[in-house]
Amino acid sequence: DEYSQLSAYERKRLKNITENAKFFAALKLHESAARLHQIATKRQSRVTKRAKPKKAEDETVRRRSMRLQRVEPSGIPMPEVPAQPEAEEYPRVPAGPLPMVPADQVENSNLTEDLLATWMRISEVLLDTINYFWVTSFRYQDSLSSMVLSEENVKKVVKYRVCSMAIHPSDSIILLAAGDKLGQVGLWNVNCKSAEGAHTFVPHTHAVSCMHFSPSNPAHLLSLSHDSLRCGDVTRAVFDEIYRSEEEFSSFDFLEDSASTAVVGHWDGNVALVDRRTPGTSSELSADIGFKRTRTVHVHPVNNQYFLAAGSVDVCIYDVRYLKSQGNQPVSSLKGHTKSVASAYFSPVTGSRVVTVCADDKLRHNNNTGRWLTRFRAIWDPKQEDCFVVGSMARPRQIEVFQDTGKLLHSFYNIDCLGSVCSINVVHPSRNILVGGNSSGRLHVF
């Protein structure tokens, strides 16, 4: 009766809308069904009235396009797209030690024995120290120019976006580790040209944001995800769990060369001190340093009581000896950035310099990677005190080397083999080797 004054066309239209609402309700698309039901049952007013200001609780559901509702312009529902198998493919990783089993295998296989045996063999010769040296800018640029990229040195190592990388310090074999956004850790023996040269493991559930081979024992690969810090020990073929917390982790660094202790940054701004020698997986101290967010932490290469923390717009140096749970003050604050800082690192030899990457595009460098690319991190060449490497948005796609003065020294590119942005990069500590990782899990070795 309430629709008796409507035309036949309007009554038919409302009937169709009501039937569509029932159909969407059967599909449990609650938001769409509620909106269509509201339209169907709403009485149309003959008098145009001035709209009253909406209260917050009276606001309707945010308008959604027909494409997002999976409805054709004609009003016919589109066929459902099969659910992505991602949840089944990558279930939540349990706490505790995990065996080093490749992601696509249920049991240990001979396919990974060669890779793990190589990692163990090259780690037997421990690198007590790395001979750092300075060379003139001219000689350094010559060494950069000699580094090239070939098709055989490009490989997809992990399935998703590269979020972190580490390079083994061996002088004989190029062994790379890469972590992606869904917890995969890939190992690639670049010297092995067969398909079995790379294997992936899943020791984490979330993005692997930071990785380091232990400086005292390169048979250990430490990797950090949002919920855990693990140590991949190739001698025992296991991923041990070192630190776990309800708080989300962002980065870590060793506090001394033995790699027994580490400082861990949290996304909520806190930092934690972790000692691997103590039992359990909790931290020794959680300290509020006054940050809203802590993206990277880095320990001074000479005076390792100091560490650098980069946050939302903050870059500060703290003394680990005086950390407490609350009320911490920085030793020094590096001012100047106006937007979010992605990373900050001490220079490798003296620690007298700090290189930062920020969304304010300092160095007149485009850092606007967007949401689909990992944010850039400028890293120092460990063989050169005053030169650093950073990804680039320039075309042709390239990786750039700058001097600390801001001078561009060299651009690594290869139109045939490099067609994507390499957000994450790593440089070998003693050899002329540069590796760039992109958003599809592919590594490029110059």
Secondary structure as GFF3:
##gff-version 3
##sequence-region A 1 446
A	DSSP	alpha_helix	8	26	.	.	.	ID=ss1
A	DSSP	alpha_helix	30	41	.	.	.	ID=ss2
A	DSSP	three_ten_helix	56	58	.	.	.	ID=ss3
A	DSSP	alpha_helix	86	89	.	.	.	ID=ss4
A	DSSP	beta_strand	98	99	.	.	.	ID=ss5
A	DSSP	three_ten_helix	110	112	.	.	.	ID=ss6
A	DSSP	alpha_helix	113	123	.	.	.	ID=ss7
A	DSSP	alpha_helix	137	145	.	.	.	ID=ss8
A	DSSP	three_ten_helix	151	153	.	.	.	ID=ss9
A	DSSP	beta_strand	154	156	.	.	.	ID=ss10
A	DSSP	beta_strand	162	167	.	.	.	ID=ss11
A	DSSP	beta_strand	175	180	.	.	.	ID=ss12
A	DSSP	beta_strand	185	189	.	.	.	ID=ss13
A	DSSP	three_ten_helix	195	197	.	.	.	ID=ss14
A	DSSP	beta_strand	198	201	.	.	.	ID=ss15
A	DSSP	beta_strand	210	213	.	.	.	ID=ss16
A	DSSP	beta_strand	220	224	.	.	.	ID=ss17
A	DSSP	beta_strand	228	233	.	.	.	ID=ss18
A	DSSP	beta_strand	238	244	.	.	.	ID=ss19
A	DSSP	beta_strand	249	254	.	.	.	ID=ss20
A	DSSP	beta_strand	261	266	.	.	.	ID=ss21
A	DSSP	beta_strand	271	275	.	.	.	ID=ss22
A	DSSP	beta_strand	285	287	.	.	.	ID=ss23
A	DSSP	beta_strand	294	299	.	.	.	ID=ss24
A	DSSP	beta_strand	306	311	.	.	.	ID=ss25
A	DSSP	beta_strand	315	319	.	.	.	ID=ss26
A	DSSP	three_ten_helix	320	322	.	.	.	ID=ss27
A	DSSP	beta_strand	332	333	.	.	.	ID=ss28
A	DSSP	beta_strand	341	346	.	.	.	ID=ss29
A	DSSP	beta_strand	354	358	.	.	.	ID=ss30
A	DSSP	three_ten_helix	362	364	.	.	.	ID=ss31
A	DSSP	beta_strand	379	380	.	.	.	ID=ss32
A	DSSP	beta_strand	387	391	.	.	.	ID=ss33
A	DSSP	beta_strand	399	403	.	.	.	ID=ss34
A	DSSP	beta_strand	408	412	.	.	.	ID=ss35
A	DSSP	beta_strand	424	427	.	.	.	ID=ss36
A	DSSP	beta_strand	434	437	.	.	.	ID=ss37
A	DSSP	beta_strand	442	445	.	.	.	ID=ss38
###
